[in-house]
Amino acid sequence: MSGLFAREARFLFCINENYNTYVDKQVLLAGLQKEIAANASLPLMPSRLVFGEGNPNAAVLFIGEAPGFHEDQQGRPFVGRGGQLLDKTMNEIGWKREKVYITNIVKRRPPDNRDPLPEEIEAYKPYLTKQIEIINPKIIIPLGRFAMNYFLPLAKISRDQGIAFKVGERVVVPMFHPAAALRGTGAMNQFRESFKKLTGILEGVINGTFAPAAVESIGPAIDQKKKQKPQQKLF
């Protein structure tokens, strides 16, 4: 492993690697998964529950919008073409899938891969909040506009992807969804360039030297004619 990758791997993989903490988080996440599975009132049943996977002690948490066809088949997040791109791009910056954590806002596949509805997002929101609290990542990377707007309701993915924002006590870095990056060269180039920033952002957050943008900085560019709901407390 090169010096650069070794340094970044140290920051990514060795944060809070206390065995008891790791095991405790595994137990808590397993309990949360059972809680979701037992809740018959949740929408999108009987689609398969896709809870999430990865290192429960991860410094980096990727969040998509909802499972697709392949995810529903395998019960794992990001395993289709978009997931393959995500894995490849992580490898390019020295990160490994098994050392981060990957999940979605909505834990079951919407019919025909349609966008998740507001009420579906709302129903699964408490469970994602608990997941975040258990994992306690250094940075959160929402993939796509639905995941981004969960944290940053006023943001626009084409403008704000690749920028690190402070949301409560969390650092949130929205990015294009890998499936969107696959649709065009421009989006793909932006996706890869934004990914290259992540190691520096993570290192700065860990060292306390990185200053993320304030959420308020995205407000003025939004069309003020459109009424926006105030952001709810997530953490």
Secondary structure, DSSP 8 states (H G I E B T S, - for coil): --HHHHHHHHHHH-TT--HHHHHHHHHHHHHHHHHHHH-TTSTTTTS-----EE-TT-SEEEEES---HHHHHHT-SS-SHHHHHHHHHHHHTT--GGGSEEEESS-S--GGG----HHHHHHHHHHHHHHHHHH--SEEEEBSHHHHHHH-TT--HHHHTT--EEETTEEE--B--HHHHTT-HHHHHHHHHHHHHHHHHHHHHHHT----EEGGGGSTTS-TTS---------
